[in-house]
Amino acid sequence: MPIRVFLCAFLVFGGGALAGAQTARAQAVPFDQIASALGGVHQFSQVALSPDGRRFAYVESVGDRTAIRLAEVARPAAVHSITACPGRRCDEGDVAWSPDGRRLAFVTTDVKGQGQVAVEDFSATGGARVLTAAKGPLATPRWSPDGTRIALLYSAGAPRPPSPLGPSAPASGVIGGKFYEQRLAVIPARGGPLRLLGPDDLNVYEYDWSPDGTRFAATAAHGNGDANWWVAELYTIDEKTGTAAQIHHPELQIASPRWSGDGKRIAYIGGIMSDEAITGGDVYVVPAAGGTATDVTTNLKASVVTIAWNGSRTKILATELAGDRMVIASIDPDAKRQQQIWNGQETIYASGFAGLAPGDAGVSLSRDGKLAAAIRQSITSPPEIAIGPLGALHAVTTANAHVRRLTGPARSVTWTGDGNTVQGWLIFPPDAKPGVKYPIVTYIHGGPAYAHYPIFPAGPQAFEAMLAARGYIVFEPNPRGSYGQGEAFTRANVKDFGYGDLRDILGGLDAVGQTIPVDPKRIGIFGWSYGGYMTMWSLTQTNRFKAAVSGAGVSDWLSYYGTNEIDTWMLPYFGATIYDDPSVYAKSSPINYIKAVKTPTLMVAGDRDAEVPVTQSYEYWHALRELGVPAELVIYPGEGHLFAKPTNQRDVAQRVAGWFDRYLR
């Protein structure tokens, strides 16, 4: 595999012309054109196939406009919209079919912007009917197996949707006193009051109905929901009484609880995961009554992303990231074997974070399992809805037929790091010419338990496309700590932040330099979150990078531990609290090696970031200023870990491009 990939890059991009390679003087695409192209991509956050396989609903957005679409599988081009707010703007999504396929539940917003559950009944007239009068964020409606009730997640009275990624509340008064729990709730399918289940202080993250409709499997934790996902456990919750019973304490993080068709077992994805809802790991199965969990994918050289029991059968349907490919696989939990159904250099999911990662469901299946639906995309092919048998999904929409691609070819590359196979991506400028040296920017992903997936760049923070359009080659490594090579690889940076993963990144750059012309004077580095930390860290260990941009980076793990709002994620990685073992935090803190930094560095951060406090960027910037290293710090008011305001998103992208243009072009 490595030889084939490297040879391909060698032939296409002139690896033999290293000695006499020309330096690129390419015309950069104007920023307004880049922003327009990225904003014009239609994105899909969900597709749901009706149980009888006759119809499909999907959630489509372009810019800030979102709509629910409906079509028949036999006539996919005949699309019409489903809405509970005709004649006005509203946000709608989170679709769910009733078991009989005659009704569609979804989340809509009322005139005040409050989310409500609505149902469209296709056997009746009059349009969609709103069922709830909620006051607080709600999400994830799911029908009971008999179709008489709808469950959902509800944060009564909360001022914002639960997530540490959004902007935190300004600090004032008594700290840490009040938080809002996300509870499991049930309503009658014909409408009625919300009934909350479980203890008041139990925050529910994900759930699944039992086949008989009497219980739920749930991942949940007591206390502050934003902070405790990393210590969630597996519960069952009684639908009538609301009683919650803890049935399993996982070794590490837990996600995607799924009840088997016979009701006797619950499957989940377990492993080391640094971010809520960005899932990867092994598949475990535990008795529904509680007990020991069994890893049914031991030594799998891939990261399982989503799971579902294939109807009432005994097999588990999974989507996995395996190196540069996504896989659809059928897992036999009793034999601990899997059969690959499909694989491709693409990303597929049926619901999740469009443009970020696969999410809650990998594929949507008809009841008989003969038909499936998913969203498919690659780095060079924009997303479309695909339907067909599991092994032969084909696009049925053409929403992005008009899209102008900003990047040139994308190539998967592999190399060896300390005996491990490491994978990454090279994304080229649209007019890349053989034998020409282009500036190269190493783009490090966040996490660290995440990966550069083969996802089509879209939206204002698709930095890889912006940089490629500006004339840069973008190198996206997936070093140890990433998903895609199995659990041992994902755990390989435990107690070793910055060391082995940097060796993998630098080894990848060496490998790239053997296949395409690379100008050593024009290599940059960029990353956000853990990628921002790795940017800060790399500059203390090597002078190879001539320009750097860190978004929401961590400069000092010791001060970070005491000031961030989600410190439970750190314990599996560092092995102890900072008060018990400060040395393991100190050895990986860039601030302790700051005098080695010579690279011009731009830092950007939100002033209300709960995950990585803005003070981390202040520390690094202050040190570089005192040391006389060119540095700039830009703080964005009201922004959290991921920026939400379009003007700020655009400003960050322009500053990133401007910084690299200044020092690398």
WOHU-V993602 format. One record per backbone hydrogen bond with DSSP energy under -1.0 kcal/mol. CO is the residue of the C=O (numbers start at 0). NH is the residue of the N-H. E is the energy in kcal/mol with one decimal. If there is no record, write none. Layout:
BEGIN
<<CO:NH:E> <CO:NH:E>>
END
This chain:
BEGIN
<<0:4:-2.3> <1:5:-2.6> <2:6:-2.5> <3:7:-1.9> <4:8:-2.1> <5:9:-2.5> <6:10:-2.5> <7:11:-2.3> <8:12:-2.5> <9:14:-1.9> <13:16:-2.2> <21:436:-5.3> <29:33:-1.8> <30:34:-2.8> <31:35:-2.1> <32:36:-2.3> <33:37:-2.7> <34:38:-2.2> <37:458:-2.0> <42:60:-2.9> <44:351:-1.7> <45:58:-2.3> <47:56:-2.7> <49:52:-2.3> <50:366:-3.1> <53:72:-3.1> <54:49:-3.0> <55:70:-2.0> <56:47:-3.1> <57:68:-3.2> <58:44:-1.5> <59:66:-2.8> <60:42:-3.4> <61:64:-1.7> <64:61:-2.0> <66:59:-2.8> <67:81:-2.4> <68:57:-2.1> <69:79:-2.1> <70:55:-2.6> <74:77:-1.4> <76:78:-1.6> <79:69:-2.4> <84:87:-1.6> <92:106:-3.1> <95:104:-3.1> <97:100:-1.8> <101:121:-2.9> <102:97:-2.4> <103:119:-2.7> <104:95:-2.3> <105:117:-2.9> <106:92:-2.0> <107:115:-3.0> <109:112:-2.1> <113:109:-2.6> <115:107:-2.9> <116:130:-3.4> <117:105:-2.3> <118:128:-2.6> <119:103:-2.3> <120:123:-1.3> <128:118:-2.4> <134:156:-3.5> <136:154:-3.0> <138:152:-2.8> <141:150:-3.1> <143:146:-1.9> <147:188:-2.9> <148:143:-2.6> <149:186:-2.4> <150:141:-2.2> <151:184:-2.8> <152:138:-2.1> <153:182:-3.2> <154:157:-1.7> <164:640:-1.2> <164:641:-1.6> <181:203:-3.2> <182:153:-2.8> <183:196:-3.0> <184:151:-2.2> <185:194:-2.0> <186:149:-2.7> <187:190:-1.9> <194:185:-1.8> <198:201:-1.5> <200:222:-1.8> <202:220:-1.9> <205:218:-1.9> <207:216:-2.5> <209:212:-1.9> <213:238:-2.9> <214:209:-2.5> <215:236:-2.0> <216:207:-1.8> <217:234:-3.1> <218:204:-2.9> <219:232:-2.9> <220:202:-2.8> <223:227:-1.3> <227:230:-1.7> <228:231:-1.6> <232:219:-2.3> <233:246:-2.6> <233:247:-1.5> <234:217:-2.6> <235:244:-2.9> <236:215:-1.7> <237:241:-1.7> <241:197:-1.2> <242:237:-2.7> <244:235:-2.2> <246:290:-1.4> <247:233:-2.3> <252:270:-1.7> <254:268:-2.8> <257:266:-3.2> <259:262:-1.6> <263:287:-2.7> <264:259:-2.8> <265:285:-2.6> <266:257:-2.8> <267:283:-3.0> <268:254:-2.0> <269:281:-2.5> <270:252:-1.9> <274:277:-1.6> <280:303:-2.8> <281:269:-2.4> <282:295:-2.7> <283:267:-2.3> <284:293:-2.6> <285:265:-2.6> <286:289:-2.0> <293:284:-2.0> <296:299:-1.8> <299:301:-1.2> <302:320:-2.7> <305:318:-1.9> <307:316:-3.7> <308:310:-2.2> <309:312:-1.7> <314:309:-2.3> <315:330:-3.4> <316:307:-1.6> <317:328:-2.7> <318:304:-3.2> <318:305:-1.5> <319:326:-2.6> <320:302:-2.5> <321:324:-1.8> <324:321:-3.4> <325:343:-1.9> <326:319:-2.3> <327:340:-3.2> <327:341:-1.6> <328:317:-3.0> <329:338:-2.8> <330:315:-2.7> <331:335:-1.5> <331:336:-1.5> <336:331:-3.4> <338:329:-2.8> <341:327:-2.6> <343:325:-2.5> <343:345:-2.3> <346:376:-1.4> <348:374:-2.7> <349:46:-2.6> <350:360:-1.1> <352:355:-2.0> <352:356:-1.6> <360:349:-2.8> <360:350:-1.8> <363:372:-2.0> <365:368:-1.4> <370:365:-2.4> <371:387:-2.0> <372:363:-2.8> <373:385:-3.1> <374:348:-1.4> <375:383:-1.7> <376:346:-2.9> <380:377:-2.5> <383:375:-2.4> <384:395:-3.1> <385:373:-2.3> <386:393:-1.7> <387:371:-2.4> <388:391:-2.2> <393:386:-2.6> <397:400:-1.6> <399:402:-1.3> <408:427:-2.4> <410:425:-2.8> <412:423:-2.4> <414:421:-3.1> <416:419:-2.2> <419:416:-2.9> <421:414:-2.2> <422:477:-2.1> <423:412:-2.7> <424:475:-3.2> <425:410:-2.8> <426:473:-2.8> <427:407:-3.6> <428:431:-1.5> <432:435:-1.4> <434:21:-1.6> <436:23:-3.3> <438:472:-2.7> <439:523:-2.9> <440:474:-2.5> <441:525:-2.7> <447:449:-2.0> <449:482:-2.2> <450:452:-1.1> <452:454:-2.3> <458:461:-1.5> <460:462:-1.8> <461:465:-1.9> <462:466:-2.7> <463:467:-2.2> <464:468:-2.6> <465:469:-1.0> <466:471:-2.1> <467:470:-1.7> <468:28:-2.4> <472:440:-2.5> <473:426:-2.7> <474:442:-2.8> <475:424:-2.2> <478:481:-1.9> <483:322:-2.5> <485:489:-1.9> <486:490:-2.1> <488:480:-1.8> <488:491:-1.2> <490:493:-1.8> <492:495:-2.2> <495:498:-1.8> <498:502:-2.1> <499:503:-2.1> <500:504:-2.0> <501:505:-2.9> <502:506:-2.4> <503:507:-1.9> <504:508:-2.0> <505:509:-2.2> <506:510:-2.2> <507:511:-2.5> <508:512:-2.4> <511:514:-1.8> <511:515:-2.0> <518:521:-2.2> <521:439:-2.2> <522:545:-3.2> <523:441:-2.8> <524:548:-2.0> <525:443:-2.9> <526:550:-2.9> <527:530:-2.2> <528:532:-2.3> <529:533:-2.8> <530:534:-1.7> <531:535:-2.3> <532:536:-3.1> <533:537:-2.7> <534:538:-1.6> <536:539:-1.5> <537:540:-1.3> <537:541:-1.8> <546:524:-1.7> <547:601:-2.4> <548:526:-1.3> <549:603:-2.1> <550:528:-2.4> <554:590:-2.6> <555:559:-2.4> <556:560:-1.9> <559:562:-1.2> <559:563:-2.3> <565:568:-1.7> <566:569:-1.5> <569:573:-2.7> <570:574:-2.4> <572:494:-2.7> <576:580:-2.1> <581:585:-2.4> <582:586:-2.2> <585:588:-1.5> <588:591:-1.6> <589:592:-2.2> <592:595:-1.8> <593:596:-1.9> <599:547:-2.0> <600:631:-2.0> <601:549:-2.8> <602:633:-2.6> <603:551:-2.7> <604:635:-2.5> <605:608:-1.1> <607:167:-2.7> <609:564:-2.5> <612:615:-2.1> <613:617:-1.8> <614:618:-2.3> <615:619:-1.5> <616:620:-2.7> <617:621:-2.9> <618:622:-1.9> <619:623:-2.4> <620:624:-2.5> <621:625:-1.9> <622:626:-1.8> <623:628:-2.4> <629:600:-2.3> <631:602:-3.1> <633:604:-1.8> <635:606:-2.0> <635:638:-1.3> <638:607:-2.3> <644:648:-2.6> <645:649:-2.5> <646:650:-1.9> <647:651:-2.6> <648:652:-2.0> <649:653:-2.3> <650:654:-2.3> <651:655:-2.7> <652:656:-2.4> <653:657:-2.7> <654:658:-2.5> <655:659:-2.0> <656:660:-2.7> <657:661:-2.0> <658:662:-1.7> <659:663:-2.9>>
END
